[in-house]
């Protein structure tokens, strides 16, 4: 039944599989009545709703078109590793009725009416596992057991710059045009997250398809575009740069939904991924239970080092999302992690100081602020493998050693020497002129508090996103 429109391929002939997928993606999207597969173009959904980061949204009577114009870039069914990988460019138009209230980034928004979203160029990469099943007719076929995906929106106008943008037109009464223009100028544009009942709707269609046309024949594997069943619908759950899909069951986990999966020890890929998503990591990922690190609080710091007694309390850290990752290397052969990051943060709170700051006497208590405008940290850490309660392996940082290079740091301490401006000015001039020596000699305790916060966040993330979901074997 399927031979009229599917090109059979040799096992693990990925070029053939990709060619077949490219040729028949339109047929697949248009539906195959003989296999009881409904059309995906157009596709109709009843309702999507979400409440995320101060924006409440509800979309109904949703119509999606353009799926038959999907461009397949890569399709690989690896029956030896029991895995598949799919990559395609989607060009979709989504329209329907909306209700919005809250903020898009910093822009207040409220309204209801018709909407239209042009996903002019959206790359979807899917990586999944395959299981062999047996049908009621005792025929073997392949079935997707679980999968994760990455979304990468592009601007159609200038693809080479990789400007990430999803254009939104709000068809509202009033000044909807100005609102839409402002939203379209921003790179981060929220979109509705799919509710569980919509995810469940995918499964029957996928099951019928795989039972009919995924024969587990040892001599040939049929190249298919099965991911097209799942991905375009999941694409409706896109937030343009930061997808927040919830976990609706063991077979659907999107813990690292916007992290680029990398091959083991592909350090260039790891670094690229870390650079792109460091701000997201610092802002927090509520769906993984990761709190925001910008702003965040730090534990009190108390130390007596090199003749200087210091106590810092009520500590607040801001600006970590503006830090820049320069290198990220998780080496599973050496069980090590090395990363370099240029930190740009502000630490503030209450202080008590007495003793000598290098060679200069210092004493006082009150409010303080340290503006770390540029400070490079080269971190070397050891990795150990752990096993979660559900039997999944993940990595954890056991110990770490930082190397610090201060490049621009400014200190301000209120009420030094009980308000003596002359002595206070002398200390500030000395500290800000010799900031490298000050940070290197006595800045360790405060920096340690920052390191602990970052390492704790990394460990929590690694536990929530096991190795198999972050790395391609």
Secondary structure as UniProt FT lines:
FT   TURN            3..5
FT   STRAND          8..9
FT   TURN            11..12
FT   HELIX           14..30
FT   HELIX           33..35
FT   STRAND          43..52
FT   TURN            53..54
FT   STRAND          55..65
FT   HELIX           67..69
FT   STRAND          71..78
FT   TURN            79..82
FT   STRAND          83..104
FT   TURN            105..106
FT   STRAND          107..134
FT   TURN            136..137
FT   STRAND          140..153
FT   TURN            157..158
FT   HELIX           159..161
FT   STRAND          167..171
FT   HELIX           176..185
FT   HELIX           196..213
FT   TURN            218..219
FT   STRAND          220..222
FT   HELIX           227..235
FT   TURN            236..237
FT   TURN            250..251
FT   TURN            255..258
FT   STRAND          262..263
FT   TURN            264..265
FT   HELIX           267..283
FT   HELIX           286..288
FT   STRAND          296..298
FT   STRAND          301..305
FT   TURN            306..307
FT   STRAND          308..318
FT   HELIX           320..322
FT   STRAND          324..331
FT   TURN            332..335
FT   STRAND          336..357
FT   TURN            358..359
FT   STRAND          360..387
FT   TURN            389..390
FT   STRAND          393..413
FT   TURN            414..415
FT   HELIX           417..419
FT   HELIX           421..433
FT   HELIX           435..442
FT   HELIX           444..464
FT   HELIX           467..470
FT   STRAND          471..472
//
